[in-house]
Amino acid sequence: MRYAWIPVYAVVLTACAAQPESTATPCPEARPQVCTLEYNPSCGQRGDGELRNYSSPCNACADDQVVAVTVGECAE
């Protein structure tokens, strides 16, 4: 019973250390000229802050107005 608090302590420390991290990936300077036809819904963040849905991260970064992309549809 003396060491029963160790798992609780470990869970608390893990929960405190977990911080949400940004999953947005900046688009490369060399923009893609051709993208495959994969369907991987992605959310592109445009330079003006607008979020727009794209069919894939490649298609999002092919738009020269997009500065970063996140896999998954944009939250409404």
ZAKERO-838472 format. One record per atom (N, C-alpha, C, O): x, y, z. Coordinates in steps of 0.001 Angstrom, whole numbers, plus 500000, padded with zeros to 6 digits. Example, Ala and Ser with C-alpha at 12.3 -4.5 7.8 and 13.67 -1.06 7.14 Angstrom:
BEGIN
513190494310507800;512300495500507800;513200496700507800;514236496681508465;512850497750507080;513670498940507140;512900500030507870;513409501138508039;
! end
This chain:
BEGIN
500824498797500000;500000500000500000;500861501257500000;500414502340499621;502064501092500419;502949502242500530;503257502864499165;503446504077499070;503310502046498111;503641502532496788;502415502660495871;502567502840494663;501243502570496418;500016502641495632;499815504024495017;499100504137494021;500396505048495551;500229506404495030;501104506674493804;500885507672493118;502075505830493509;502996506062492393;502259506106491042;502515507026490264;501366505167490725;500652505268489443;499812506547489350;499736507163488287;499197506937490435;498394508168490431;499298509366490170;498960510243489376;500427509401490826;501391510483490650;501883510530489197;502018511613488628;502145509385488607;502614509328487219;501552509857486263;501875510589485327;500292509499486486;499202509980485633;499055511490485749;498865512173484743;499141512013486957;499014513462487163;500153514197486465;499922515211485806;501360513703486600;502500514355485952;502377514307484431;502692515284483752;501928513193483905;501760513071482462;500696514034481967;500878514670480929;499600514153482682;498526515057482286;498993516503482344;498617517304481489;499790516845483318;500280518221483433;501298518541482348;501377519686481904;502060517578481922;503101517814480922;502531517877479512;503144518476478628;501377517273479286;500792517256477950;500220518624477624;499328519122478312;500740519217476577;500247520500476118;499819520339474675;500464519623473908;498730521004474297;498321520896472902;499383521509472003;499905522589472280;499688520813470939;500679521334470027;500014521657468699;499035521022468307;500549522632468027;500010523009466737;500340521913465734;501481521459465647;499335521494464981;499571520459463986;499661521074462592;499766520350461602;499620522406462509;499715523069461217;501146522966460694;502112523215461416;501254522599459440;502550522480458783;502698523630457797;501842523807456930;503753524407457908;503942525494456937;504144524935455525;504768523888455348;503623525625454549;503818525209453165;505244525550452734;505796526572453139;505830524686451911;507196524959451453;507223526148450491;506219526460449850;508364526798450397;508480527929449468;508319527472448026;507703528166447217;508866526313447701;508691525760446359;507325525075446313;507185523927446736;506338525772445806;504967525252445782;504838524091444810;505486524088443763;503995523087445147;503803521962444224;503130522436442934;502220523265442962;503586521906441825;503001522230440524;501974521176440110;501031521467439375;502174519932440600;501276518827440274;501041518030441551;501981517749442294;499785517667441807;499430516864442980;498763515574442535;498111515537441491;498921514522443316;498228513266443023;496751513423443356;496345514402443982;495968512469442941;494521512546443169;494095511893444476;492965511418444586;494979511860445469;494602511293446765;493556512182447436;493557513400447256;492677511570448200;491695512329448975;492093512242450440;491935511201451077;492601513324450954;493049513429452342;492629514815452818;493454515728452837;491346514996453208;490831516324453527;491788517114454426;492298516603455423;492012518366454044;492959519209454762;492414520625454859;491626521075454027;492860521307455901;492436522683456148;493614523608455866;494650523525456525;493451524478454895;494504525428454556;494239526768455206;493122527282455153;495259527330455817;495147528658456421;495756529663455457;496950529612455163;494933530567454974;495394531573454024;496078532719454763;495919532868455975;496821533504454046;497558534622454631;496681535628455349;497130536288456286;495419535753454915;494503536699455555;493783536092456761;492907536728457347;494154534848457135;493559534196458301;492373533314457982;491908532571458846;491871533381456751;490733532560456358;491141531095456300;492245530768455867;490244530216456738;490455528774456659;489603528229455517;488440528601455363;490196527343454720;489477526783453580;489806525297453463;490950524888453661;488791524495453139;488976523054452961;489570522744451592;489203523351450586;490499521782451575;491124521312450345;491078519794450352;490902519175451401;491238519195449173;491155517733449079;492410517035449585;492358515848449905;493548517746449668;494776517158450193;495736518281450600;495576519420450162;496728517963451434;497715518985451798;498447519538450572;498779520723450530;498698518688449580;499371519147448369;498525520205447655;499042521243447241;497228519937447514;496348520896446853;496249522196447645;496132523276447066;496296522087448958;496243523304449780;497486524151449540;497383525360449328;498650523528449573;499896524284449404;500120524730447968;500936525619447724;499410524130447005;499497524587445624;498859525964445475;499197526705444552;497945526314446368;497342527652446382;498348528602447016;498692528448448188;498820529578446257;499880530454446762;499425531377447893;500251532065448493;498139531403448189;497637532203449305;497684531452450634;497553532058451697;497870530129450573;497888529293451778;499280529332452395;500282529132451707;499332529593453714;500623529655454411;500892528406455246;502051528080455504;499840527699455675;499998526495456496;498812525569456246;497736526003455834;499036524290456503;497991523300456262;497929522326457435;498950521973458025;496704521898457760;496449520913458804;495635519792458185;494659520041457476;496039518548458455;495276517405457947;493964517340458705;493938517435459932;492885517178457975;491540517148458555;490770518384458091;491350519415457753;489466518243458087;488635519358457646;488703520518458626;488968520319459812;488469521702458147;488467522902458990;487301522835459978;486202522400459634;487562523273461210;486479523358462198;485569524508461816;486027525565461380;484287524291461984;483339525345461608;483031526265462732;482250527202462566;
! end
